[in-house]
């Protein structure tokens, strides 16, 4: 009898040891699984969305530790996702397409493993000057000191394409370029450090906040409209640019309608990121979109099923799984 008791005690001890050494560490590992979302310049919508989404996904998926990080923007996010240095990143639709195909600015450094998770907001290409500036048109910025966005992002690349195709101007040779964050650039204009800035904003009320809106609130500025013929030339070659009109009153002291181009964005991931992680990320931001939009009203465009139609790269299987559950048509590539 004693031998039998000793035998069963041994078996129980082995079972307990196995549970402690295998099951519990596995659960702890799952609980501490780290996920990173690359945003953009502090104060801009990419950065704010990444921050809000990370908090929301962590709240409803406690086994994931989701963090957001500031980056240079689209171009850097595409590269970091491709290198598996972050699981998600906000990327402009045109940049995502170029990165996937290895063309344009991504020639020789293609990112073939990029996949889409959801669509995102559209941001305006705003050319802004102080109200008393002699600059009246896009051509007037030749020879001037102009801020074109942060290094590593896609904004200055958009500016280059617009000026080159629309006006025949090479900004790298015909302007004094300055690279700053989207929060710092308005201050530089306000303080007279630069003559003009290209600075983004959303194109709906919920996304118009940030550095550009704050500048228009604090100082009297002018938004320079892009010429119609330039718009035609640009969109013919780069259909990702969307012709946009912001009605008078969209910004403080903006009394007239203002013509500009805008660019849509998307949330990207790597094709090898676990399908369940992408599924839960997608499901969480959509199922709790009201809470997400309370955190950040500008997140509205990131949780709009209709934005999926504007994607320029294939969807990740994890995202496809969620959209199919909701009966959403999956775009073909």
C-alpha positions as CSV (number, residue, x, y, z in Angstrom):
1,X,0.0,0.0,0.0
2,X,2.8,2.4,0.9
3,X,4.5,1.7,-2.4
4,X,1.3,2.5,-4.3
5,X,0.9,5.8,-2.4
6,X,4.4,6.7,-3.1
7,X,3.9,5.9,-6.8
8,X,0.7,8.1,-7.1
9,X,2.4,10.9,-5.1
10,X,5.2,10.8,-7.6
11,X,2.8,10.9,-10.6
12,X,1.0,13.9,-9.0
13,X,4.3,15.7,-8.4
14,X,5.4,15.2,-12.0
15,X,2.0,16.5,-13.2
16,X,2.3,19.6,-11.1
17,X,5.9,20.2,-12.2
18,X,4.9,19.8,-15.8
19,X,2.1,22.3,-15.4
20,X,4.3,24.8,-13.7
21,X,7.2,24.5,-16.1
22,X,5.2,24.3,-19.4
23,X,1.7,25.7,-19.1
24,X,2.2,28.7,-16.9
25,X,5.3,30.0,-18.7
26,X,3.4,29.6,-22.0
27,X,0.5,31.6,-20.6
28,X,2.9,34.3,-19.3
29,X,4.6,34.4,-22.7
30,X,1.2,34.9,-24.4
31,X,0.3,37.6,-21.9
32,X,3.4,39.5,-22.6
33,X,3.4,39.2,-26.4
34,X,4.5,42.6,-27.7
35,X,3.0,44.2,-30.8
36,X,4.1,47.5,-32.2
37,X,2.2,50.0,-34.3
38,X,4.3,52.6,-36.2
39,X,2.5,55.9,-36.4
40,X,4.2,59.1,-37.7
41,X,5.2,62.5,-36.6
42,X,4.0,63.4,-33.0
43,X,0.8,65.4,-33.2
44,X,-0.2,64.1,-36.7
45,X,-3.1,61.7,-37.3
46,X,-0.9,58.7,-38.0
47,X,0.7,59.1,-34.6
48,X,-2.5,59.7,-32.8
49,X,-4.3,56.8,-34.4
50,X,-1.5,54.4,-33.6
51,X,-1.6,55.5,-30.0
52,X,-5.4,55.2,-29.7
53,X,-5.5,51.9,-31.5
54,X,-2.8,50.4,-29.3
55,X,-4.6,51.3,-26.1
56,X,-7.9,49.9,-27.4
57,X,-6.5,46.6,-28.7
58,X,-4.6,46.1,-25.4
59,X,-7.7,46.7,-23.4
60,X,-9.8,44.1,-25.2
61,X,-6.9,41.6,-25.8
62,X,-5.0,41.5,-22.4
63,X,-2.8,38.7,-23.7
64,X,-1.3,41.3,-26.2
65,X,0.9,44.2,-25.1
66,X,0.4,46.7,-27.9
67,X,2.6,49.8,-28.1
68,X,2.7,52.7,-30.5
69,X,5.8,54.5,-31.7
70,X,6.6,57.7,-33.5
71,X,8.2,57.3,-36.9
72,X,9.1,59.3,-39.9
73,X,5.8,58.3,-41.5
74,X,4.7,56.2,-44.5
75,X,8.1,55.4,-46.0
76,X,9.7,54.4,-42.8
77,X,6.7,52.4,-41.7
78,X,6.7,50.4,-44.9
79,X,10.4,49.5,-44.4
80,X,10.0,48.7,-40.7
81,X,7.1,46.4,-41.4
82,X,8.9,44.6,-44.2
83,X,11.9,44.1,-41.9
84,X,9.6,42.8,-39.2
85,X,10.8,45.5,-36.8
86,X,7.1,46.4,-36.2
87,X,3.9,44.5,-36.8
88,X,1.8,47.3,-38.0
89,X,2.3,50.7,-39.6
90,X,0.3,53.5,-41.1
91,X,1.2,54.0,-44.8
92,X,-0.1,56.2,-47.5
93,X,-1.8,54.2,-50.3
94,X,0.6,55.3,-53.0
95,X,3.6,54.6,-50.8
96,X,2.3,51.1,-50.0
97,X,1.8,50.3,-53.7
98,X,5.3,51.6,-54.7
99,X,6.8,49.7,-51.8
100,X,5.1,46.4,-52.7
101,X,6.1,46.7,-56.3
102,X,9.6,48.2,-55.7
103,X,9.0,51.2,-58.0
104,X,9.5,54.9,-57.7
105,X,11.1,55.8,-54.4
106,X,11.3,52.1,-53.5
107,X,13.3,51.0,-56.5
108,X,15.9,48.6,-55.2
109,X,14.3,48.4,-51.8
110,X,10.9,46.8,-52.4
111,X,8.7,45.5,-49.7
112,X,6.9,42.5,-51.2
113,X,5.5,41.3,-47.9
114,X,3.3,44.3,-47.2
115,X,-0.4,43.5,-46.6
116,X,-3.3,45.7,-45.7
117,X,-5.4,45.6,-42.6
118,X,-7.9,48.4,-43.1
119,X,-8.3,51.7,-45.0
120,X,-7.5,55.0,-43.4
121,X,-8.1,58.7,-43.6
122,X,-7.3,61.0,-46.4
123,X,-5.0,63.9,-45.7
124,X,-4.7,67.2,-47.6
125,X,-1.6,68.6,-49.2
126,X,-1.8,72.0,-47.8
127,X,0.4,74.9,-48.9
128,X,0.3,77.6,-46.2
129,X,1.7,81.0,-45.8
130,X,1.2,83.9,-43.5
131,X,-1.5,86.3,-44.5
132,X,1.0,89.1,-45.3
133,X,3.3,86.9,-47.4
134,X,4.0,87.9,-51.0
135,X,3.5,84.3,-52.0
136,X,0.2,84.0,-54.0
137,X,0.7,80.8,-56.0
138,X,2.6,77.5,-56.1
139,X,5.1,79.0,-58.5
140,X,5.9,81.8,-56.1
141,X,7.7,79.4,-53.7
142,X,10.6,79.0,-56.0
143,X,13.7,80.2,-54.3
144,X,12.0,80.3,-50.9
145,X,12.6,78.4,-47.7
146,X,9.9,75.8,-47.5
147,X,9.1,73.1,-45.0
148,X,8.0,69.9,-46.7
149,X,7.5,67.5,-43.8
150,X,9.7,65.2,-41.7
151,X,12.5,63.0,-43.0
152,X,11.5,59.4,-43.5
153,X,7.8,60.2,-44.4
154,X,6.1,60.4,-47.7
155,X,4.8,64.0,-47.5
156,X,7.9,65.5,-49.1
157,X,7.8,62.9,-51.8
158,X,4.2,64.0,-52.6
159,X,5.3,67.6,-52.7
160,X,8.1,66.6,-55.2
161,X,5.7,64.8,-57.5
162,X,3.1,67.7,-57.3
163,X,5.6,70.4,-58.1
164,X,7.5,68.4,-60.8
165,X,4.4,67.2,-62.7
166,X,2.2,70.1,-62.1
167,X,4.6,73.0,-62.4
168,X,7.9,71.6,-63.8
169,X,9.7,72.6,-60.7
170,X,12.4,70.4,-59.0
171,X,12.1,71.2,-55.3
172,X,15.5,69.8,-54.5
173,X,17.2,72.3,-56.8
174,X,14.8,75.3,-56.8
175,X,13.9,75.7,-53.2
176,X,15.5,75.7,-49.8
177,X,14.0,72.7,-48.2
178,X,13.5,72.3,-44.5
179,X,12.4,69.0,-42.8
180,X,10.3,69.3,-39.6
181,X,7.6,67.5,-37.8
182,X,4.0,68.5,-38.6
183,X,3.8,70.2,-35.2
184,X,7.1,72.1,-35.5
185,X,6.5,73.4,-39.0
186,X,3.5,75.7,-38.1
187,X,5.6,77.2,-35.3
188,X,8.5,77.8,-37.8
189,X,6.1,79.6,-40.2
190,X,4.6,81.6,-37.3
191,X,8.1,82.6,-36.1
192,X,9.3,83.6,-39.6
193,X,11.9,80.8,-39.8
194,X,10.4,79.6,-43.1
195,X,8.5,81.3,-46.0
196,X,5.9,78.6,-46.5
197,X,5.0,75.1,-45.3
198,X,3.4,72.1,-46.8
199,X,1.5,70.6,-43.9
200,X,-1.2,68.0,-43.7
201,X,-4.7,67.9,-42.3
202,X,-7.7,65.7,-42.6
203,X,-10.4,66.6,-45.1
204,X,-13.4,66.0,-42.8
205,X,-14.3,67.8,-39.7
206,X,-13.2,65.0,-37.4
207,X,-9.7,65.0,-38.9
208,X,-8.9,68.6,-39.5
209,X,-7.3,69.1,-36.1
210,X,-3.6,69.1,-35.3
211,X,-0.8,71.5,-36.2
212,X,-2.4,73.0,-39.3
213,X,-5.7,73.8,-37.6
214,X,-3.9,75.2,-34.5
215,X,-1.8,77.5,-36.8
216,X,-5.0,78.8,-38.5
217,X,-6.5,79.4,-35.1
218,X,-3.5,81.3,-33.7
219,X,-2.4,83.3,-36.7
220,X,-4.0,84.7,-39.8
221,X,-2.7,82.5,-42.7
222,X,-3.6,81.8,-46.3
223,X,-4.1,78.4,-47.9
224,X,-2.8,78.5,-51.5
225,X,-5.1,76.7,-53.9
226,X,-3.5,74.4,-56.5
227,X,-4.2,75.3,-60.2
228,X,-6.7,73.2,-62.1
229,X,-4.3,72.4,-65.0
230,X,-1.7,71.3,-62.5
231,X,-4.2,69.0,-60.8
232,X,-5.1,67.4,-64.2
233,X,-1.4,66.7,-65.0
234,X,-0.7,65.2,-61.6
235,X,-3.7,63.0,-61.3
236,X,-3.3,61.6,-64.8
237,X,0.1,60.1,-63.8
238,X,-0.7,59.5,-60.1
239,X,-4.3,58.6,-59.6
240,X,-3.8,58.1,-55.9
241,X,-4.0,61.9,-55.6
242,X,-7.6,62.9,-55.0
243,X,-9.0,66.3,-56.2
244,X,-10.3,68.0,-53.1
245,X,-12.2,71.2,-52.2
246,X,-12.3,72.4,-48.6
247,X,-15.2,74.7,-48.2
248,X,-14.9,78.2,-46.7
249,X,-14.9,78.0,-43.0
250,X,-13.3,74.6,-42.8
251,X,-10.3,76.3,-41.1
252,X,-10.5,79.4,-38.9
253,X,-10.3,82.6,-41.0
254,X,-10.5,80.6,-44.2
255,X,-13.4,82.5,-45.9
256,X,-13.2,81.1,-49.4
257,X,-13.3,77.6,-50.9
258,X,-9.8,76.1,-51.2
259,X,-8.6,73.6,-53.8
260,X,-5.9,71.0,-52.9
261,X,-5.0,67.4,-53.5
262,X,-5.4,64.7,-50.9
263,X,-3.9,61.2,-50.3
264,X,-5.6,58.2,-48.7
265,X,-3.8,56.0,-46.1
266,X,-4.0,52.4,-44.9
267,X,-2.9,50.3,-42.0
268,X,-0.2,47.8,-43.2
269,X,1.2,44.6,-41.7
270,X,3.6,41.9,-42.8
271,X,2.2,38.8,-44.5
272,X,3.8,36.6,-41.9
273,X,2.2,38.3,-38.9
274,X,0.0,35.7,-37.1
275,X,-3.4,35.5,-38.7
276,X,-5.1,35.5,-35.3
277,X,-3.3,38.7,-34.2
278,X,-4.4,40.6,-37.3
279,X,-7.9,39.2,-37.0
280,X,-8.2,40.4,-33.4
281,X,-6.7,43.8,-34.2
282,X,-9.1,44.3,-37.1
283,X,-12.1,43.0,-35.1
284,X,-11.3,45.1,-32.1
285,X,-11.0,48.5,-33.8
286,X,-14.3,47.9,-35.8
287,X,-16.3,46.3,-33.0
288,X,-15.3,49.1,-30.6
289,X,-15.2,51.9,-33.1
290,X,-17.4,54.2,-31.0
291,X,-14.9,53.9,-28.2
292,X,-12.0,54.4,-30.6
293,X,-13.6,57.5,-32.0
294,X,-14.2,58.9,-28.5
295,X,-10.4,58.6,-28.0
296,X,-9.7,60.1,-31.4
297,X,-12.6,61.5,-33.5
298,X,-10.1,61.4,-36.5
299,X,-10.1,57.6,-36.3
300,X,-13.5,57.6,-38.0
301,X,-12.0,56.9,-41.5
302,X,-9.9,54.0,-40.2
303,X,-13.1,52.1,-39.3
304,X,-15.1,52.7,-42.4
305,X,-15.8,49.6,-44.5
306,X,-16.1,51.7,-47.6
307,X,-12.4,52.7,-47.3
308,X,-11.4,49.1,-48.1
309,X,-12.2,49.9,-51.8
310,X,-9.4,52.4,-52.0
311,X,-6.7,49.9,-50.8
312,X,-3.7,49.6,-53.2
313,X,-2.2,46.4,-51.7
314,X,-3.7,42.9,-50.9
315,X,-5.4,42.3,-47.6
316,X,-3.9,40.1,-44.9
317,X,-5.7,36.8,-44.4
318,X,-6.5,37.8,-40.8
319,X,-8.3,40.9,-42.0
320,X,-10.0,39.0,-44.8
321,X,-11.4,36.6,-42.2
322,X,-13.1,39.4,-40.2
323,X,-14.5,41.2,-43.3
324,X,-15.9,38.0,-44.7
325,X,-17.7,37.4,-41.3
326,X,-19.3,40.8,-41.8
327,X,-20.2,40.2,-45.5
328,X,-17.8,42.8,-46.8
329,X,-16.7,42.4,-50.4
330,X,-13.0,41.7,-50.6
331,X,-11.1,43.8,-53.3
332,X,-9.2,41.8,-55.9
333,X,-5.5,42.4,-56.8
